[in-house]
Amino acid sequence: MKNNNPLSFVLFYARKYVGKLILAMLCMLASSGLNVLPPYLFKSIVDDVLISKNIFMLNMICISIVVIFGLKAITTYFQRYLMNEAGQRVVMDIRIALYDHMQRMSLKKIYASRIGELMSRITGDVATLQNLVTSTFVDLMFNLVTFFGMFAFILYINWKLTCLIILVLPFVAFMLSFAAKRLRKAGHNVQEHLADITATAQEAFSAIRVVRSFATEDEELERFSKANHENFRALLQAVSIQGILAGVIEEFLIVALAIIFWFGGQSVINGTLTPGELISFTGYIAFMVQPIRSIMNQMNTLQTGMASAERIYDMLEVPIENSGSENFDDKIEHVIFSQRISGNVKFEDVHFSYDEGQEVLSGINLDVKAGEKIAIVGPTGAGKSTIADLIPRFYEPNSGRILIDGIDVRDYPLKELRRQIGIVPQECVLMKGTIAFNIAYGLKDYDMNKIIEAAEIADIKGFIESLPEKYEAEIGERGVTLSGGQRQRIAIARAVIRDPKILILDEATSSLDIAVERQVQKALNQAMKGRTSFIIAHRLTTVREADKILVLKDGKFIQSGTHEELLQAGGFYADLYRMQFGC
């Protein structure tokens, strides 16, 4: 479908509005039919009015012209209104479906893509598709119906002269087919370069502090300018193809018109054709130039829109996360997931790689009892965060199993699994909104008492209540109005408000200075009480109180024990401790 007929993807979303679309098409047929009638009136004006001097016929023709164009205005209005309403609804559904799908794609796919490019699918590609559905497609159909309607009239007026036109049509059809392939390719290039422009700008503004710090504004401008020039060249290529096609076809039609005048003039002189019929025939030929010119112009937009439809379809074809067993209760007897999990976590010979042939975790075995505090330390790139990401199924292991309370995490309904796991990441991203909204993020009906309780656990309650608007204070996009420590403690409150039985602290204090880290660590210690906790850390100040410390290197556990046991044993942990604390 995506290669041969991308419009079938759009039609799938249009099925709900088929009634409005049919009514709009009927109005379009009526409008284009009325648009075909005026040239035929030329015949009557010449033969029945000017030559016959028939006043009654003159009056009737004048009234007919007024009625025809009045009806055309009415049918055109309803056609455009109904088609735009249905088209806008179709595009709205596609945009929502695309956003929902992209939200549910695997993190591996999302992280492998540039965010700006993903955003261009929702903005640029959908906008192009919107223009296709609500405007280009309608105008193209209108002009095609008008063209074939006029062709039927000239066939009726004089079939011999029409045969001369038919000789030109195969060439026109060949040119349309020839150009369509190149316009489709050019449309793809335009959309890809437009996505590159979006991605380049998004990257630069997301890293604006880095850009300013390294004074690379000129370099970023050069990157942006290069992307713009590539898009400019792609646009010019499409315009060039479109212009050449329109000019060549129009010239052939003018040649055909000259031939018709020559043959038609002889027929009038010989008495086999009336002057009115010749004028009406040539009038239709002249009128046919406009829909053909419009079709040429719309071909470029149509192919660009179809290219966008393909890009959207390609994105919708990307697999989403497996949401877990739909028949959970049937697979595992006597288990009702509405019950709280205990928090026992077990890794059984887990292997994982982001890219084929480059294994990040190799044969990980781990058995954590409910309520235990487990710290995982090791050098950068050892796979610490990967272990944390496998528990809530952000990624799937290549082999092996991860069990919670003896049940494979792949058998849990994904949303329910993640609702019982709290995560405090290294980079705390807050949403634009109030403090209460951010703490209760994801809860449909949040209780203010629970928000206050979570804030107290996170040791942020005092700060919040010192603000004039307290929990209703706006924090700005990404929490820019708060300090790093305040953002991190709100993230802790957000993680514990659901009272999760499993808590994952992924480098939760690594970006903070020592003084703030101590304040946040106090909040973390409170949050970990009674919960199975995984502390992912590079700095060892946060792991001393863990029940067990696991040292990960090159994707394997090389040491395990308490802080004191590992110091006495020597090896990598002891070396790391001495390097950090100088003792």
ZANU-894553 format. One record per residue: residue in one letter; x, y, z of N, C-alpha, C in turn. Coordinates in steps of 0.001 Angstrom, whole numbers, plus 500000, padded with zeros to 6 digits. Each point is the difference from the previous one (the first is absolute). Layout:
N
aXYZXYZXYZ
...
END
This chain:
583
m500819498794500000499181501206500000500850501251500000
k501080500008500785500764501231500147500764500367498728
n500333498986499176500743500298498793499097500222498797
n498909499233499898499157500050498820498848500982500124
n499397500088501162498819500843500146499932500596501396
p500811501028500255500018500587501341498667500619500403
l499156500356499002498724500611500342499061499014500685
s500238498689499825499148499019500679500146500115501513
f501177500456500447500220500238501420499103501139500498
v499852501048499184499135501116500367498536499571499961
l499650499213498988498616499534499873499581499151501192
f500951499310500612499693499196501182499458500883501118
y500597501182500167499542500930501038498765500782499558
a499732500013498684498845500753499484498701499201500085
r500085498707500349498809499143499936498895500472500947
k500365500658501116498984500460500951499172501166499444
y500533500681499014499341501202499488499523499794498561
v499721498760499657499648499676498621498722500716499570
g499043500198500910498754500693499667500252501418499537
k500798500752500776500322501385499632500799500042498696
l500907499044499837500828499982498798499158499719498756
i499041499078500123499129499703498849499169501225499638
l499445500661501015499204501208499754500864501092499368
a501246500135500483500914500991499429500331499659498550
m500186498721499706500293499586498634498822500272499076
l498772499776500491498817500299499197499915501495499693
c500285500819501004500015501458499784501094500381499009
m501146499315500079501097500280499076499615499627498571
l499335498851499832499552499586498667499004501007499437
a499081500476500843499024501000499554500697501297499622
s500973500424500827500712501250499741500805499926498711
s500730498884499825500804499863498783499115499833498773
g498839499316500173499058499874498888499474501354499557
l499636500845500955499534501355499682501110500831499374
n501244499718500397501143500720499451500230499672498524
v499514498819499583500186499553498624498998500657499045
l498850500448500495498904500468499141500256501312499250
p500630501030500614500093501302499322500562499970498585
p501088499279499679500482500022498608498968499496498991
y499132499064500431499003499488499066498968501074499643
l499838500959500929499066501093499713500499500888498856
f501337499962499720500534500783498885499331499593498686
k499777498685499864499356499495498777498617500647499814
s499215500002501076498654500569499917500044501501499773
i500967500677500617500101501459499824500268500337498537
v500897499250499376500351500282498592498895499526499063
d499614498699500101499054499412499035498554500434500237
d499583500063501286498584500226500304499674501454500326
v501032500805500295499738501401500365500554500948498932
l501318499959499796500622500966499085499597499762498552
i499994498723499579499644499703498601498485500005499820
s499266499352500920498536499909499873499282501237500518
k500699500851500757499414501218500585498764499667500856
n500169499042500917498907499506500855500115500655501379
i499145500999500282500051500731501260499640499096501182
f498991499138499820499585499103501080501165499109500443
m500709499465498996501141499142500319501097500792500714
l500189501261499603500981500862500667499644500156501471
n498691500259500276499568500146501392500227498713500794
m499648498865499392500146498709500690501465499681500295
i500869500318499038501438499733500215500545500869501127
c499606501274500026500475500907501066499528499525501372
i498714499572500082499480499480501271500742498720500384
s500252499141498994500687498724500253501398500236500568
i500695501015499447501360500299500492499968500383501478
v499019500856500367499873500424501402499693498809500893
v499037499153499581499613498829500796501158499018500129
i500687499741498887501116499033500005501080500429500984
f500417501274499916501088500447500876499532500136501460
g498722500281500219499472500031501363500020498617500632
l499519498995499227500027498618500496501441499523500198
k500886500423499085501409499612500128500610500553501289
a499659501248500338500520500596501238499501499238501222
i498731499597499996499422499270501146500642498623500145
t500069499253498886500577498640500074501489500043500331
t500697501017499489501435500129500316500204500268501489
y499141500856500579500114500288501441499833498723500818
f498911499268499741499757498787500787501062498940499744
q500471499917498758501069499039499705501255500312500801
r500409501266500000501229500381500714499817499885501513
y498835500414500495499771499943501444500005498550500491
l499227499144499331499892498600500431501334499266499845
m500691500253498893501278499321499784501040500473501002
n500006501300500300500959500513500983499694499470501397
e498721499943500359499657499470501323500447498554500130
a499642499175498989500385498593500044501518499856499937
g500644500786499119501455499922499860500729500399501264
q499547501078500644500636500442501243499837498956501096
r498841499338500032499795498950500998500909498805499731
v500158499650498740500898498890499639501427500322500434
v500449501211499673501371500402500354500164500057501514
m498973500482500714500059500036501456500161498595500567
d499248499041499460500101498615500461501382499426499712
i500541500324498821501333499501499636501052500589500925
r499888501308500277500982500638500882499959499388501398
i498793499763500512499861499398501332500556498578500000
a499665499232498951500490498619499904501518499970499904
l500568500935499225501450500053499841500679500356501318
y499468501003500692500570500389501292499923498846500999
d498840499349500056499818498883500921500966498872499673
h500173499714498709500895498924499588501451500332500361
m500405501248499719501381500385500284500281499977501495
q498979500319500817500164499933501454500256498574500460
r499484499022499240500075498606500427501089499206499278
m500764500656499140501093499300499334501077499621501017
s500797499029499641501069499583500906500992501144500196
l500574500060501186500997501041500275501203499860499085
k500301498768499605501134499781499102499787500761498695
k498784499947499465499688500711498762499997501508500217
i499424500448501110499931501438500272501392500592500172
y500838499314500776501348500510500239500874499921498749
a499638499111499069500763499884498760499614501085499001
s498930500726500284499518501047499092500271501379500595
r500116500979499133500113501383500468498607500492500354
i499875500640501157498696500453500468499378500975499000
g500832500875499433499478500945499024499394499303498789
e500609498893499588499464499252498860498673499349500362
l499905499472501219498730499420500440498914501072500054
m500356501179500502499026501072500096499542500460498615
s500893499914499012499618500436498656498920499096499416
r499924498742500457498927499116499525498646500529500473
i499949500462501240498739500486500567499639501383499453
t501010500812499728499738501373499555500053500108498475
g501200499897499428500166500211498565499258499003499137
d500179498704500265499362498984499161498484500029500138
v499514500162501209498545500043500190499416501264499372
a500726501117500069499518501231499368499914499837498485
t501000499352499403499974499741498560498852499070499643
l499815498978500825498888499076499775498665500721500148
q499924500933500938498775500768500204499665500806498743
n501005500618499407499790500749498766499545499080498872
l500555498797499970499610499023498983498540499604500143
v499600499669501233498655499472500230498933501072499850
t500268501192500509498955501034500052499975500916498785
s501063500016499214500057500950498890500412499345498689
t501219499476499960500553499499498745499154498890499396
f499649499025500813499241498854499494498636500448499450
v499346500904500715498684500500499569500125500764498687
d500976500912499928500185500786498788500381499106498819
l500830498985500278500400499088498934498800499231499463
m499164499495500892498797499279499571499064500923499230
f499829501213500473499140500979499325500487500261498577
n501303500201499855500554500294498676499945498783499076
l500186498804500561499899498795499175498576499803499491
v499020500174500915498597499863499588499644501063498964
t500485501231500232499743501076499038500607499675498635
f501234499499500018500682499674498744499232498930499219
f499628498907500683499306498921499298498573500406499605
g499390500885500800498690500527499615500078500808498722
m501012500857499911500191500789498787500348499119498813
f500776498957500271500359499072498931498750499312499449
a499061499652500883498747499372499558499204500960499121
f500021501291500322499260500978499211500610500178498607
i501337500045499918500601500175498666499800498751499154
l499949498844500651499707498767499274498583500043499432
y499093500580500777498609500135499549499870501008498860
i500761501093500084499905501056498986500531499514498652
n501192499414499994500584499517498743501054498943500308
w499679498768499687500906498908500357501270499990499157
k499912500529498757501183500017499141501075500930500562
l499575501194500406500969500932500605500532499466501335
t499116499278500710500427499431501285501113498972499803
c499967499289498880501054499018499722501372500654499923
l500034501245499535501275500723499975500534500237501416
i499074500273500923500401500197501399500490498684500594
i499306498905499633500372498686500549501432499645499633
l500450500447498829501375499715499591501021500611500955
v499607501100500659500915500675500921499984499363501390
l498847499409500399499838499506501365501020498946500417
p500365499013499122501020499024500441501313500658500407
f500368501056499256501224500699500366499851500671501363
v498841500617500240499739500654501291500051498974501130
a499364498842499803499996498946501018501413499505500285
f500806499854498909501380499555500177500790501020500819
m499820501275499686500715501050500716499593500037501476
l498709499790500277499529499986501386500627498851500775
s500031498808499384500588498833500660501496500186500207
f500659500555498981501440500237500070500342500975501119
a499192501068500090500269501037501004499620499553501404
a498950499162500117499513499606501319501087499310500813
k500763499110499362501072499272500704501058500970500507
r500350500958499142501042500957500392499495500997501046
l498721500346499894499428500896501007499892499305501346
r499679498697499997499933499250501259501382499986500678
k501035499716499206501361499986500542500397501379500505
a499661501033499216500306501364500424499248500354501275
g498736499535500111499219500240501222500641499363501215
h500506498776499825500719499340501091501205500829500426
n500759500474499024501197500782500313499645501276500755
v498930500659499563499573501240500665499655499729501455
q499200498956500260499583499696501365501173499559500872
e500927499244499426501166499556500775500888501175500371
h500211500900499055500835501177500301499281500943500967
l498672500080499900499243500810500945500125499423501409
a499962498660500093500192499344501298501399500288500548
d500990500049499105501371500287500418500114501420500542
i499280500944499379499986501378500497499427500035501411
t498860499322500204499359499963501316500924499383501036
a500621498872499628500880499296500941501214500859500367
t500584500661499014501184500837500252499661501151500940
a498871500659499755499590501116500861499670499501501407
q499300498866500087499620499464501308501230499641500822
e500992499384499357501233499627500703500735501233500515
a500072501030499152500728501206500401499335500696501179
f498674500114499980499310500689501096499950499141501262
s499964498677499846500019499127501176501339500087500720
a501053500207499229501340500080500586500529501433499959
i499122500965500202500389501406499836501109500413500974
r499992499426501212501063500334500960501349499492499511
v500006498809499398501245499457499447500468500860498833
v499070500394499153500342500836498843500613501315500461
r499365500617501008500525501283500512501356499793500693
s500111498887500733501243499765500752501203499852499074
f499796499323498868501096499761499074500034501015498856
a499113501013500083499970501072499001499907499441498580
t499087499039499806499876499335498695498748500453499248
e499550501239500271498819500499499298500205500012498479
d501198500398499570500271500046498559499979498602499389
e500559499020500726500005498624499496498584499444499900
e499159500303501007498610499539499965499227500698498880
l500311501287499783499375500718498886500390499361498672
e501254499580499893500455499352498770499263498679499772
r499830499217501080499250498745499888498560500253499559
f499383501008500618498611500329499671499895500510498561
s500954500829499595499997500537498635500189498886498978
k500874499053500328500221498871499087498718499196499821
a499299499729501101498734499263499921498979500784499191
n499974501337500177499075500837499244500302499975498503
h501293500038499660500370499980498584499654498656499354
e500171498913500742499613498686499473498499499957499738
n499224500549500926498549500052499811499635500900498817
f500730501108499858499768500922498888500242499319498656
r501087499221499914500299499297498750498939498947499685
a499527499309501041498954499000499791498707500649499514
l499669501157500578498799500719499568500128500470498549
l501181500521499636500205500464498636499899498855498999
q500490498821500400499907498839499120498538499660499719
a499181500021501059498572499697499840499320501059499130
v500324501280500243499405501087499215500417499895498536
s501269499622499756500500499865498635499245498916499238
i499822498853500637499256498897499368498575500437499697
q499383500639500979498614500446499846499880501025498869
g500932500964499957499945501053498989500199499462498590
i500985499124499829500258499417498677498792499201499524
l499442499200500912498845499176499654498819500863499556
a499689501034500792498860500856499671500205500709498672
g501220500495499772500274500735498759499892499117498774
v500570498808500058499975499092498846498566499592499665
i499239499626501036498621499553499756499148501150499464
e500165501178500558499216501142499536500322500322498546
e501278499891499619500379500273498615499353499001499043
f499950498746500394499354498995499154498507500285499847
l499383500473501084498574500323499916499764501195499063
i500893500978500022499863501160499111500172499566498540
v500959499095499759500179499456498645498722499301499551
a499408499208500919498749499307499681498888501003499706
l499967501117500759498982501031499787500161500642498615
a501239500245499589500250500591498671499535499054498897
i500282498709500173499575499012498998498472499949499915
i499356500085501170498525499970500043499421501207499282
f500601501180500204499528501193499299500104499804498476
w501086499382499602500208499829498558498979499041499412
f499861498817500631499029499020499507498564500480500222
g499735500577501180498655500478500305499562501120499090
g500950500921499702499679501102499086499592499483498630
q500721498992499518499638499405498712498619499357500062
s499672499347501131498696499344500154498875501022499999
v500233501167500615498981501062500000499800500529498585
i501117500205499301499918500504498625499261499002499107
n500245498686500252499350498960499197498569499723500445
g499569500577501123498629499827500477499752498752500813
t501066499265500367499822498793500823500057500296501496
l500284501236500347500085500412501402499467501420500099
t499162500281501006499469501346500170501027500889500700
p499932501296499799500926500910500711499895499851501519
g498767499818500503499822499848501442500675498749500530
e499936498916499228500645498755500420501517500155500039
l500571500703499003501447500219499999500424500872501172
i499259501069500229500345500886501134499850499255501323
s498921499217500155499808499220501225501120498981500178
f500374499330498879501061498988500057501323500627500419
t500372501094499328501263500662500352499932500613501403
g498804500430500391499834500513501368500298498915501028
y499514498797499728500286498894500913501499499685500045
i500639500016498832501440499735499964500750501050500824
a499596501271499822500652501073500766499742499843501492
f498747499640500337499666499801501408500727498790500586
m500296498994499166500675498791500491501448500268500389
v500571501087499480501389500324500339500137500295501492
q498987500694500579500085500367501414499988498787500934
p499035499046499851500078498834500884501279499195499805
i500502499948498750501248499260499768501159500702500702
r500048501329499896501055500758500693499896499791501512
s498761500015500516499806499774501438500427498597500401
i499691499021499136500408498615500293501516499912500074
m500687500699499088501466499996500028500521500583501322
n499409501101500422500430500629501256499717499100501196
q498844499327499960499612499160501132500769498686500047
m500570499594498862500773498757499977501183500074500968
n500674501152500029501141500159500902499554499886501446
t498918500735500351499497499948501373499491498609500343
l499366499356499019499492498650500228501129499033500305
q501071500062499223501114499074500220500713500299501321
t500119501294500348500587500347501299499131499487501129
g498665500149499850499079499500501017500066498489500126
m500125499308498862500104498541500039501312499566500637
a501064500787499753501279499712500656499865500147501516
s499262501044500447499767500186501436499157498860500562
a498997499561499219499177498868500444500858498762500184
e500955499782499104500904498857500125500869500118501251
r500507501209500250500862500202501176499213499778501290
i498744500476500026499158499772501180499698498515500154
y499678499362498882499694498568500029501221499202500473
d501173500371499508501231499322500434500169500093501512
m499688501185500536500136500176501448498971499159500751
l498786499931499483498959499194500650500291498510499901
e500868499612499060500371498596499854501104499579500970
v500655500983500637501044499666500979499343499280501179
p500503498837500408499367499259501109499985500806501291
i498930499862500748499911500639501314500367498991501073
e500081500484501232500303499107501112498916498934500142
n500442498799500314499049498942500317499346500338501331
s498681500134500004499310500475501204499780498914501038
g500490498801499725499844498920500979498851499090499638
s499839498947500767498972499009499704498608500587500125
e499179499769498946498611500449500055499148499031500803
n500512498796500229499264498984500760500792499619501241
f500369501027500730500880499798501154499430498987500987
d498724500143500338499395499116500989499883498571499485
d499900499834498656499907498661499441501351499306500010
k501074500760499856501326499395499916500529499621501372
i499697500808500981500566499774501338498850499859500989
e499802498812500498498853499724500853500121500685501351
h498839500364500526499874500531501360500730501340500177
v500308500685498900500662501296500110499021501089499567
i499801500964500838499174501155499662500904501218500107
f500263500642498864501040501010499990499624501250500776
s498729500140500310499623501163500795500630499935501394
q500449498787500384500704499878501279501374500652499893
r500513500474501099501322500613500016501065498932499843
i501039500334499220501117499073499912500830500116501276
s500767498962500272500850500019501202501300500737499741
g500550499812498790501249500691499677501193499091499879
n499795498676499918501115499085499736500389500111498529
v501275500214499719500483500180498625501124499007499739
k499910499318498862501009498988499676500390500098498528
f501306500037499730500546499924498648500545498595499798
e499597499360498908500481498655499695500748499997498676
d501334499972500064500870499897498822499582500990498905
v499951501276500359499526501035499079501147500498499130
h499751499987498691500923500576499020499263501121499277
f500733501065499703499359501127499316501022500766499171
s499547500492498827500840500866499167499110501014499304
y500504501221499863499275501024499246500184499772498505
d501224499656499623500321499721498600500494498563499884
e499635499380498909500365498598499811501514499829500024
g500433499018500769501433499697500073500750500775501060
q499328500959500678500652500783501052499222499820501301
e500296498936500715499244499643501201500340500949501144
v498951500543500615500168500928501121499951499247501328
l499093499022500110499902499150501187500217498555499583
s500803499292500791500344498614499644499725499076501178
g498911499263499933499697498991501000499781500555501392
i499147501018500141499743500610501300499047499119500805
n500434499635501208499163499266500955499929500813501281
l498771500187500484499800500867501154498710499587500698
d500053499869501320498807499626500770499854500989501154
v498984500855499901499793501059500988498696499736500738
k500059499955501312498810499762500816499240501309500219
a498725499870500265499160501173500222500545500844501147
g500115501296499770500464500921501035501499500201500035
e500757499238499246501460500139500000500436501249499238
k501126500553500427500624501116499297501246499482499295
i499967500026498673501102499484499195500638501167499253
a501311500125500124500731501026499265500801499341498892
i499989500633498831500784499506498866500951501114499595
v501303499716500097501013501005499697500916499459498914
g500757500895499433500925499596498955500352501181499125
p500940499808499084500423501101499131498907500382499000
t500166501151499400499067500452498975499977499012498840
g498779499661499552499864499075498882500002498543500392
a500014499715501309500041498603500448498659499302499813
g498888500776499932498674499407499832499092500177501201
k500373500922500915499227500185501233498569500466499691
s499891501068499217498675500534499689499184499030499150
t500682499185499222499294499008499184499266499000500883
i500647499573501092499345499083500944498742500653500559
a500112501283500366498837500720500533498892500105498959
d500362500202498738499000500161498938499294498700499653
l500633498864500277499382498713499670498877499629500969
i500046500505501227498980499624500997498618500520499612
p499852501275499632498667500467499554499759499735498514
r500852499203499382499860499605498598500094501172499035
f500925500923500268500299501006498992500662499327498798
y500717498918500283500603499169498965499707498534500325
e500099499152498960499805498564500183501357499316499953
p500275499051500902501275499278499928500078499139498749
n501218499803499488500170499116498847499723498552500391
s500383499651501203499725498664500520499982500075501520
g499482498937500620499862500000501449498664500593500422
r499780500035501317498719500494500527500227500942501165
i499038500920500174499952500861501181498665499731500667
l500038499601501263498798499607500732499709500982501125
i498730500311500167499549500750501178498977499126500708
d500298499681501247499159499070500775499816498682499262
g501067499547499321499977498713499311499321500004498649
i499558501163499517499289500097498721500831500831499030
d500167499479498793500742500714498956499363501368499763
v500824501046499958499465501352499818499258500135498675
r500325499149499021499315500052498710498563499497500083
d499654499345501106498639499511500178499115500990500749
y500607501027500577499202501016500685499434500995498983
p498777500481500192499541501152499205500958501167500226
l500499500573498920501103500951500085499678501206500883
k498810500571499837499648501179500800499946499668501479
e499415498847500316499897499618501414501371499727500602
l500881499411499195501365499755500476500686501311500356
r499915500966499099500729501250500210499377500862501092
r498698499811500243499370500759501073500542499594501367
q500571498817500099500502499522501292501516500117500106
i500588500752499059501442500257500023500223501506499984
g500718500510501002500336501421500041501420500210499507
i500211501027499176501320500255499411500393501449500242
v501194500185500513500581501339500136501234500031499096
p499915500678498841501110499983499051501078501011500343
q501103499905499282501095500951500183499576501399499569
e499396500095498823499530501288499499498508500100500266
c499652500817500975498599500125500385499310500978499054
v499084499495499201499239500834499069498609500227500576
l499684501251500276498675500354500494499192500634498870
m498684499872500110499113500543498979499575501427500369
k499648500765498980499471501343500257498663499839500716
g499851500666501130498780499874500790500308500294501457
t499088499649500865500169500272501421500847498916500660
i500443500292501224500746499001500775499109498796500281
a498736500242500345499060498901500273499834499116498778
f499876500622498825499853499232498758501212499116499762
n501197500530500265501218499228499745500179498866500998
i499658500228501242500121498917500988499008498889499688
a498781500381499618498944499011499728499951499618498521
y501068500258499273500006499757498554499617498550499680
g499003499855499128499551498665499602498811499485500778
l499661500657501102498831499591500783498793500813499528
k498931499336499668498826500694499473499323500846501066
d499749499403501151499352500728501102500941499953501201
y500756501072500166500977499953501081499437500658501262
d500423499433501107499580500449501330501069500941500543
m499596501206500415500973500971500504500724499483501233
n499320499198500794500653499433501182501158499095499609
k499812499229498893501075499123499521501153500812499435
i499671501119499360501051500860499465500843500570501134
i499336500451501046500716500555501160500844498928500672
e499437498792500111500743498886500610501235499655499177
a499855499973498664501137499706499127501050501100500102
a499560501259500085500931501121500133500766499919501314
e499320499534501037500664499856501307501054498907499954
i499674498879499353500980498917499861501220500491499226
a499762500833498971501085500499499160500711501207500605
d499588500422501205500631501114500695499939501290499172
i498855500229499351499800501201499196498783500778500489
k499304499474501009498766500604500486500236501421500518
g501068500186500783500272501319500576500211501047498934
f500770499657498984500253500954498908498699500353499287
i499188498990499690498758500245499248499076500922500785
e499865499732501313499068500781500801500517501400500308
s501271500249499675500537501361500152499677500878498797
l499532499378498922499657500746498796498633500663500158
p499779501164499400498700500681500130498827499130499531
e500186499283498900498912499182499461500106498536500398
k501014499692500801500205498635500517499968498965498871
y499131499002500125499997498889499042499456500404498631
e499354501149499914499480500468498716500978500944499297
a501222500094500515501008500857499372500437499390498668
e500082500848498977500469499554498686501518499906500022
i500532498916499425501453499804500067500694500256498665
g499237500289498939500621500268498712500380498724499281
e500241500133498704500329498835499180501314499382500454
r499984498664500163501156499202500442500469500397501395
g499165500729500749500344500351501371501132501002500108
v500087500931499040501136500921499959500005500976501167
t498862500172500680499961500958501106500465499374501313
l500356498719499987500432499311501212501482499660499913
s500608499803501155501398499561500031500061498510499691
g501219499501499759500176498584499693499516499107501136
g500319500366501236499577499206501147498489500001500171
q499374501156499779498535500082500117499316499153498929
r500536500055498782499427499170498931500130498520500329
q501145499634500546500229498586500288499081499510501118
r499737500846500978499110499585501095498545499932499529
i499620500864499062498656499871499417499903498699499210
a501108499629499346500018498722499278499847498826500965
i500592500124501182499847498950501014498543499915500455
a499394501179500241498590500023500395499122499379498910
r500324500301498754499241499439498880500150498482499940
a501171499501500364500244498559499950499285499250501124
v499841500632501168499470499266501159498511500220500236
i499365500931499275498606500314500293499082498799499770
r500390499107499083499193498796499758500319498885500994
d500933500274500898500450498995500963500481498734499285
p501001500140499121500484498833499254500773499049500908
k499954498717499670500750499016500786501431499855499491
i500256500494498804501354499969499433500391501441499664
l501179500402500461500488501356499765501351499916499301
i500135500719498891501257500018499240500574501405500039
l501203500115500529500696501282500078501171499939499041
d499810500576498812501002499894498939500878501248499986
e501150499914500681500923501139500110499252501241500485
a499145499820501005499062501044500414500675501239500575
t501243499895500444500664501163500607501304500366499293
s500287499339498876501315500190499374500211501402499446
s498906500706499680500149501342499429499960501103501054
l499951499630501281499887500983501076501335500190500697
d500175501191500610501220500197500774499874499283501343
i501078499936500729500062499176501211498966500431501032
a499864501334500219499070500486501023498561499643499644
v499632500226498752498635499685499571499797498491499978
e501051499259499614499888498541499954499634499440501375
r500574500573501048499693499514501355498535500240500349
q499463501157499584498587500290500261499098499018499239
v500330499771498728499188499095499181500145498571500499
q501214499634500449500213498635500493499118499716501221
k499791501007500815499103499850501154498586499671499530
a499560500688498957498670499730499438499941498610499376
l501089499592499348500027498677499371499944498890501050
n500716500191501083499977498989501067498587499819500556
q499278501110500113498614499937500468499124499291498969
a500246500289498729499185499411498937500228498502499871
m501205499521500329500322498586499810499465499099501105
k499509500561501068499532499187501120498846499094499579
g500156498704500240498947499040499697499859499665498533
r500939500426499184499910499747498562501245499264499504
t499809499145499013501144499409499312500642501103499184
s501262500293500285500637501169499390501251499606499229
f500104500574498817501195499831499166500670501356499876
i501226500079500510500741501255499983501087499870498935
i499823500693498906500999500007498929500889501214500239
a501279499785500187500854501123500388501408499844499457
h500604501136499743501421500059499672500764500559501192
r499364500987500669500575500539501229499574499115501164
l500943499629500846499761498987501027499386500554501282
t499809501323500077499422500564501214498569499536500225
t499335499592498936498574499645500104499765498515500244
v501053499190500045499794498543500027500475499333501294
r500570500736500915500613499373501174499004499224500838
e498758500513500080499004499371500868499217498888499306
a500372499646498788499274498954499265500198498643500663
d498977499143499920500115498638500542501039499199499229
k500101500260498715500989499307499179500430500939498885
i501299500002499720500560500800498912500520499044498937
l499589500214498766500442499182498870500874500853499098
v501167499483499671500927500728499142499884499439498585
l499637500877499069499792499601498609501126500549499136
k500580499131499189501051500424499075499888499169498726
d500005500705498860499905499334498697498795499074499912
g498879500428500605498761499250499877499882498787500899
k500911499853500989499956498846500912500247500473501428
f499409499290500951500265500281501408501332499361500371
i500904500812500532501321499472500363500204499962501514
q499165500716500758500094499994501462498621500230500591
s499803499490501226498757500297500720500262499908501495
g499259500791500763500152499985501451499568501337500578
t500164500158501316499725501288500632501179500936499771
h499812501249500382501059500993499823501283499558500716
e499859499576501256501176499600500778500648498747499416
e499173499039499577500542498748499439500799500266498725
l499490500887499170500689500279498743501292500779500227
l500010500889500996501243500722500302501074499036500502
q499577499058500850500956499023500527500498499049498918
a499132499685499051500372499047498952500954500608498980
g500043501335499927500832500641498987499374499860498623
g500781500233498968499479499870498644499420501313499461
f499118499877499036499521501167499258499260500981500903
y499125499503500885499215500903500851500916500793500933
a500939499307500602500917500679500912500828501048499258
d500438499655498786500765500970499199499139501218499661
l498746499744499644499084501086499661499746500893501216
y499868499378501171499747500758501223501206500890500335
r501196499425499906501202500785500309500173501150499000
m499659499745498741500145501045498981499055501167500275
q498777499704500480499021501045500237500242500740501302
f500482499292501018500126500616501326501450500208500432
g500936499567499164501403500258500278500503499342501258
c499527498784500280500468499309501206500248498525499706
END
